Amino acid sequence: MLNASVLQRLAIATASTALALVVGLVVVAAAGYDPIDFIANVFEGAFGDDAAVSRTLKFTTIFILTGVAVAIAFRAGVFNIGVQGQFVVGGFATVMSILWLAPFLPENAVGGVGLIVLGTLAGIVAGGAYAALPGVLKAYGGANEIITTIMLNFIAVGVVGWLVEGPLRGEGNRAPNTERIPEYVEFPSIVYDSPDFSVVGLAVALAVVVIVAVVVARTRFGYDMVTSGHQESAATYSGVDAKRTIVTTMAFSGMVAGVAGAVFAIMIQGYYSDPSGVGTYGFDAIAVSLLAANNPVGVVPAGLLFGGLDSAGAHIGLNSDVPVQLIDGIVGLVVLFVSAPELFRMAAARTGLGGDDR
């Protein structure tokens, strides 16, 4: 695995996914359900009609963005396990900035576009700043970024949850939600007539993939980023400020997570609620990135797979007597089977284990 190319790692991830699905079908049969009907329901729930496709693409959009956020850090040898917290902070900053700025802009399409841009920028800044904090602690304080990012996840959820529960709860709301953003602040419905999915959101995600892929592979910053994470001494010898690059790498990762939070808040929710119930997109993104061998372009099909599984789970839960927990179990198997080879590879590379003589 240490010497595996990107294509070989993608092949291993694909084979692992297929094997996880096979094992999942065996579990379904052992539970007393027809595996053929189950897999048919999975495909119907993911791609059966326009509603299923739009639901799949909705989840895929968020998984692509959060997966790219994780991939940026992982490619640079930094473990950003805090994408969930950065996603929450970015989405919350987007909603609040839109609500605060709405009175100063016209209540029409032009004002809506302006608020979307400003809200997204606020989400990018908030997500980047929240990710830069563990980067600073790692680069200048020697703190383990895995521990600090995990802790910051809980802090983000707790603080934002308290804010929407109390001081920033919308007036008259029985549920812990902020006020709803204005109706004219929305992505237009193109192709699919869905209230919580727009092709514009998917286009934003794909544009981010292209930008990140170019930055990582074609720019000096991308080269310095990867070198600083994997070979800090070599980076320093070549004149790169490795510590500063680690901080900017984490900030870059968090900025993409902030975009994910902004798209989620504008396209799907339209307000912000208790983040403990918004979904574990940032955590699932770790598996998405590992499935893609931490390649930003490979995150697109990986995100589509996880988006399809989430969509199928929603469909099965409403239209079948098969417990939705079986879908969760299959997703867990995919995560386990895909993560194990990559985690062993990353651990070996980080600790110096393995090599040509093994």
Backbone hydrogen bonds, N-H to C=O, Kabsch-Sander energy under -0.5 kcal/mol:
donor,donor_aa,acceptor,acceptor_aa,energy
4,A,1,M,-0.9
9,R,5,S,-2.5
10,L,6,V,-2.5
11,A,7,L,-2.2
12,I,8,Q,-2.3
13,A,9,R,-2.4
14,T,10,L,-2.5
15,A,11,A,-2.6
16,S,12,I,-2.6
17,T,13,A,-2.2
18,A,14,T,-2.4
19,L,15,A,-2.4
20,A,16,S,-2.4
21,L,17,T,-2.2
22,V,18,A,-2.1
23,V,19,L,-2.6
24,G,20,A,-2.3
25,L,21,L,-2.1
26,V,22,V,-1.8
27,V,23,V,-2.1
28,V,24,G,-2.2
29,A,25,L,-2.4
30,A,26,V,-2.5
31,A,27,V,-1.6
32,G,29,A,-1.5
33,Y,28,V,-2.0
38,F,34,D,-2.2
39,I,35,P,-2.6
40,A,36,I,-2.0
41,N,37,D,-2.4
42,V,38,F,-2.1
43,F,39,I,-2.2
44,E,40,A,-2.4
45,G,41,N,-2.8
46,A,42,V,-1.5
47,F,43,F,-3.0
48,G,44,E,-2.0
53,V,49,D,-2.7
54,S,50,D,-2.7
55,R,51,A,-2.0
56,T,52,A,-2.5
57,L,53,V,-2.8
58,K,54,S,-1.9
59,F,55,R,-2.0
60,T,56,T,-2.7
61,T,57,L,-2.4
62,I,58,K,-1.3
63,F,59,F,-2.5
64,I,60,T,-2.7
65,L,61,T,-1.8
66,T,62,I,-2.7
67,G,63,F,-2.4
68,V,64,I,-2.3
69,A,65,L,-1.9
70,V,66,T,-2.0
71,A,67,G,-2.5
72,I,68,V,-2.3
73,A,69,A,-1.2
74,F,70,V,-2.6
75,R,71,A,-2.7
76,A,72,I,-1.0
76,A,73,A,-0.5
77,G,74,F,-1.7
78,V,73,A,-2.7
80,N,78,V,-1.0
81,I,79,F,-1.2
86,Q,82,G,-2.2
87,F,83,V,-2.8
88,V,84,Q,-2.2
89,V,85,G,-2.7
90,G,86,Q,-2.5
91,G,87,F,-2.2
92,F,88,V,-2.5
93,A,89,V,-2.5
94,T,90,G,-1.9
95,V,91,G,-2.2
96,M,92,F,-2.5
97,S,93,A,-2.2
98,I,94,T,-2.1
99,L,95,V,-2.4
100,W,96,M,-2.4
101,L,97,S,-2.2
102,A,98,I,-1.8
104,F,101,L,-1.9
105,L,102,A,-1.5
108,N,106,P,-1.7
112,G,108,N,-2.5
113,V,109,A,-2.6
114,G,110,V,-2.4
115,L,111,G,-2.5
116,I,112,G,-2.3
117,V,113,V,-2.5
118,L,114,G,-2.7
119,G,115,L,-3.0
120,T,116,I,-2.4
121,L,117,V,-2.4
122,A,118,L,-2.2
123,G,119,G,-2.2
124,I,120,T,-2.5
125,V,121,L,-2.6
126,A,122,A,-2.6
127,G,123,G,-2.7
128,G,124,I,-2.5
129,A,125,V,-2.6
130,Y,126,A,-2.2
131,A,127,G,-1.7
132,A,128,G,-2.0
133,L,129,A,-1.2
135,G,131,A,-1.2
136,V,132,A,-2.6
137,L,133,L,-2.1
138,K,134,P,-2.1
139,A,135,G,-2.8
140,Y,136,V,-2.7
141,G,136,V,-0.6
141,G,137,L,-0.9
142,G,138,K,-1.0
143,A,137,L,-2.4
145,E,143,A,-0.5
148,T,144,N,-2.1
149,T,145,E,-2.3
150,I,146,I,-1.8
151,M,147,I,-2.4
152,L,148,T,-2.2
153,N,149,T,-1.4
154,F,150,I,-1.4
155,I,151,M,-1.9
156,A,152,L,-2.5
157,V,153,N,-2.4
158,G,154,F,-2.6
159,V,155,I,-2.9
160,V,156,A,-2.4
161,G,157,V,-2.1
162,W,158,G,-2.1
163,L,159,V,-2.2
164,V,160,V,-2.5
165,E,161,G,-1.4
166,G,162,W,-1.9
168,L,163,L,-2.9
169,R,166,G,-1.5
170,G,177,N,-3.2
173,N,170,G,-2.1
177,N,175,A,-2.3
178,T,272,Y,-2.6
181,I,270,G,-2.8
185,V,182,P,-1.7
186,E,184,Y,-1.2
190,I,188,P,-0.8
192,Y,190,I,-2.7
194,S,192,Y,-1.6
194,S,197,F,-0.5
197,F,194,S,-0.7
199,V,190,I,-0.6
201,G,198,S,-0.8
202,L,198,S,-1.3
203,A,199,V,-2.7
204,V,200,V,-2.3
205,A,201,G,-2.0
206,L,202,L,-2.5
207,A,203,A,-2.4
208,V,204,V,-2.2
209,V,205,A,-1.9
210,V,206,L,-2.1
211,I,207,A,-2.5
212,V,208,V,-2.8
213,A,209,V,-2.6
214,V,210,V,-2.3
215,V,211,I,-2.6
216,V,212,V,-2.9
217,A,213,A,-2.2
218,R,214,V,-2.8
219,T,215,V,-0.9
222,G,215,V,-0.7
223,Y,219,T,-1.8
224,D,220,R,-3.2
225,M,221,F,-2.7
226,V,222,G,-2.2
227,T,223,Y,-2.5
228,S,224,D,-2.8
229,G,225,M,-1.6
230,H,226,V,-2.0
231,Q,227,T,-3.1
235,A,231,Q,-2.5
236,T,232,E,-2.5
237,Y,233,S,-2.2
238,S,234,A,-1.7
239,G,236,T,-1.5
240,V,235,A,-2.7
242,A,240,V,-1.5
245,T,241,D,-2.3
246,I,242,A,-2.1
247,V,243,K,-1.8
248,T,244,R,-2.5
249,T,245,T,-2.4
250,M,246,I,-2.2
251,A,247,V,-2.4
252,F,248,T,-2.7
253,S,249,T,-2.4
254,G,250,M,-2.6
255,M,251,A,-2.3
256,V,252,F,-1.6
257,A,253,S,-1.8
258,G,254,G,-2.2
259,V,255,M,-1.8
260,A,256,V,-2.1
261,G,257,A,-2.3
262,A,258,G,-2.3
263,V,259,V,-2.8
264,F,260,A,-2.5
265,A,261,G,-2.3
266,I,262,A,-2.6
267,M,263,V,-2.7
268,I,263,V,-0.6
268,I,264,F,-1.5
269,Q,264,F,-2.0
270,G,265,A,-3.3
274,D,176,P,-0.7
277,G,274,D,-2.2
278,V,275,P,-1.2
284,D,280,T,-2.7
285,A,281,Y,-1.8
286,I,283,F,-1.3
287,A,283,F,-0.7
287,A,284,D,-0.5
288,V,284,D,-1.9
289,S,285,A,-2.8
290,L,286,I,-2.3
291,L,287,A,-2.8
292,A,288,V,-1.5
293,A,290,L,-1.7
294,N,289,S,-3.2
295,N,292,A,-1.5
299,V,295,N,-1.1
300,V,297,V,-1.4
302,A,298,G,-1.6
303,G,299,V,-3.2
304,L,300,V,-2.0
305,L,301,P,-2.1
306,F,302,A,-2.1
307,G,303,G,-2.6
308,G,304,L,-2.5
309,L,305,L,-2.1
310,D,306,F,-2.3
311,S,307,G,-2.3
312,A,308,G,-2.6
313,G,309,L,-2.2
314,A,310,D,-1.9
315,H,311,S,-2.0
316,I,312,A,-3.0
317,G,313,G,-2.2
318,L,314,A,-0.8
318,L,315,H,-0.7
319,N,315,H,-2.2
320,S,316,I,-1.3
326,L,323,P,-1.9
327,I,323,P,-0.5
327,I,324,V,-0.6
328,D,324,V,-1.9
329,G,325,Q,-2.5
330,I,326,L,-2.3
331,V,327,I,-2.7
332,G,328,D,-2.4
333,L,329,G,-2.2
334,V,330,I,-2.5
335,V,331,V,-2.6
336,L,332,G,-2.7
337,F,333,L,-3.2
338,V,334,V,-2.6
339,S,335,V,-2.6
340,A,336,L,-2.1
342,E,338,V,-1.0
343,L,339,S,-3.3
344,F,340,A,-2.3
345,R,341,P,-2.2
346,M,342,E,-2.9
347,A,343,L,-2.6
348,A,344,F,-2.4
349,A,345,R,-2.4
350,R,346,M,-2.2
351,T,347,A,-2.1
352,G,348,A,-1.5
353,L,348,A,-1.0
358,R,355,G,-1.5
